[in-house]
Amino acid sequence: MTLPAAPRVGLVEDDPRLRRLLELELQDLGAEVIGWGSAEQALAEWGTPPVELLLLEMMQELQRAIL
């Protein structure tokens, strides 16, 4: 029996401590995690490798849009 590949999760979080905590929790659940510190960084590296799920801090992006 072949086990399915771990899901690949992209995580965008500007707080490095929170990003690391979330990465560890997701890895404990069996995910392969790619962490980025900003949406710009994520877009620059998007698709290498591709992700099945993207977790994005919306308040970070909303604050930039308002300011």
C-alpha positions as protocol buffer text, in pm:
chain_id: "A"
residue {
  index: 1
  type: MET
  ca { x: 0 y: 0 z: 0 }
}
residue {
  index: 2
  type: THR
  ca { x: 136 y: 341 z: -99 }
}
residue {
  index: 3
  type: LEU
  ca { x: 75 y: 632 z: 132 }
}
residue {
  index: 4
  type: PRO
  ca { x: -50 y: 956 z: -27 }
}
residue {
  index: 5
  type: ALA
  ca { x: 194 y: 1243 z: -49 }
}
residue {
  index: 6
  type: ALA
  ca { x: 177 y: 1501 z: 228 }
}
residue {
  index: 7
  type: PRO
  ca { x: -38 y: 1800 z: 132 }
}
residue {
  index: 8
  type: ARG
  ca { x: 169 y: 2106 z: 47 }
}
residue {
  index: 9
  type: VAL
  ca { x: 52 y: 2418 z: 233 }
}
residue {
  index: 10
  type: GLY
  ca { x: 161 y: 2774 z: 162 }
}
residue {
  index: 11
  type: LEU
  ca { x: 159 y: 3004 z: 466 }
}
residue {
  index: 12
  type: VAL
  ca { x: 183 y: 3384 z: 446 }
}
residue {
  index: 13
  type: GLU
  ca { x: 244 y: 3547 z: 788 }
}
residue {
  index: 14
  type: ASP
  ca { x: 454 y: 3856 z: 858 }
}
residue {
  index: 15
  type: ASP
  ca { x: 523 y: 3771 z: 1224 }
}
residue {
  index: 16
  type: PRO
  ca { x: 813 y: 3521 z: 1213 }
}
residue {
  index: 17
  type: ARG
  ca { x: 731 y: 3369 z: 1553 }
}
residue {
  index: 18
  type: LEU
  ca { x: 368 y: 3307 z: 1464 }
}
residue {
  index: 19
  type: ARG
  ca { x: 468 y: 3178 z: 1119 }
}
residue {
  index: 20
  type: ARG
  ca { x: 707 y: 2929 z: 1278 }
}
residue {
  index: 21
  type: LEU
  ca { x: 444 y: 2814 z: 1530 }
}
residue {
  index: 22
  type: LEU
  ca { x: 190 y: 2758 z: 1252 }
}
residue {
  index: 23
  type: GLU
  ca { x: 450 y: 2578 z: 1041 }
}
residue {
  index: 24
  type: LEU
  ca { x: 526 y: 2339 z: 1327 }
}
residue {
  index: 25
  type: GLU
  ca { x: 158 y: 2272 z: 1397 }
}
residue {
  index: 26
  type: LEU
  ca { x: 83 y: 2204 z: 1030 }
}
residue {
  index: 27
  type: GLN
  ca { x: 387 y: 1977 z: 1003 }
}
residue {
  index: 28
  type: ASP
  ca { x: 266 y: 1784 z: 1307 }
}
residue {
  index: 29
  type: LEU
  ca { x: -57 y: 1726 z: 1113 }
}
residue {
  index: 30
  type: GLY
  ca { x: 143 y: 1580 z: 827 }
}
residue {
  index: 31
  type: ALA
  ca { x: 162 y: 1878 z: 590 }
}
residue {
  index: 32
  type: GLU
  ca { x: 465 y: 2000 z: 401 }
}
residue {
  index: 33
  type: VAL
  ca { x: 473 y: 2376 z: 470 }
}
residue {
  index: 34
  type: ILE
  ca { x: 622 y: 2658 z: 266 }
}
residue {
  index: 35
  type: GLY
  ca { x: 630 y: 2979 z: 470 }
}
residue {
  index: 36
  type: TRP
  ca { x: 656 y: 3335 z: 339 }
}
residue {
  index: 37
  type: GLY
  ca { x: 685 y: 3661 z: 532 }
}
residue {
  index: 38
  type: SER
  ca { x: 477 y: 3869 z: 289 }
}
residue {
  index: 39
  type: ALA
  ca { x: 235 y: 3838 z: 1 }
}
residue {
  index: 40
  type: GLU
  ca { x: 501 y: 3991 z: -224 }
}
residue {
  index: 41
  type: GLN
  ca { x: 747 y: 3718 z: -130 }
}
residue {
  index: 42
  type: ALA
  ca { x: 482 y: 3450 z: -184 }
}
residue {
  index: 43
  type: LEU
  ca { x: 396 y: 3588 z: -529 }
}
residue {
  index: 44
  type: ALA
  ca { x: 762 y: 3604 z: -627 }
}
residue {
  index: 45
  type: GLU
  ca { x: 808 y: 3236 z: -536 }
}
residue {
  index: 46
  type: TRP
  ca { x: 455 y: 3117 z: -627 }
}
residue {
  index: 47
  type: GLY
  ca { x: 431 y: 2779 z: -793 }
}
residue {
  index: 48
  type: THR
  ca { x: 779 y: 2655 z: -706 }
}
residue {
  index: 49
  type: PRO
  ca { x: 669 y: 2410 z: -580 }
}
residue {
  index: 50
  type: PRO
  ca { x: 290 y: 2437 z: -616 }
}
residue {
  index: 51
  type: VAL
  ca { x: 68 y: 2426 z: -306 }
}
residue {
  index: 52
  type: GLU
  ca { x: -270 y: 2263 z: -252 }
}
residue {
  index: 53
  type: LEU
  ca { x: -376 y: 2509 z: 19 }
}
residue {
  index: 54
  type: LEU
  ca { x: -280 y: 2871 z: 83 }
}
residue {
  index: 55
  type: LEU
  ca { x: -322 y: 3029 z: 427 }
}
residue {
  index: 56
  type: LEU
  ca { x: -303 y: 3408 z: 409 }
}
residue {
  index: 57
  type: GLU
  ca { x: -331 y: 3666 z: 683 }
}
residue {
  index: 58
  type: MET
  ca { x: -606 y: 3888 z: 544 }
}
residue {
  index: 59
  type: MET
  ca { x: -564 y: 4174 z: 793 }
}
residue {
  index: 60
  type: GLN
  ca { x: -208 y: 4226 z: 672 }
}
residue {
  index: 61
  type: GLU
  ca { x: -331 y: 4271 z: 315 }
}
residue {
  index: 62
  type: LEU
  ca { x: -634 y: 4481 z: 415 }
}
residue {
  index: 63
  type: GLN
  ca { x: -417 y: 4720 z: 616 }
}
residue {
  index: 64
  type: ARG
  ca { x: -192 y: 4775 z: 315 }
}
residue {
  index: 65
  type: ALA
  ca { x: -492 y: 4845 z: 94 }
}
residue {
  index: 66
  type: ILE
  ca { x: -634 y: 5102 z: 339 }
}
residue {
  index: 67
  type: LEU
  ca { x: -304 y: 5280 z: 407 }
}
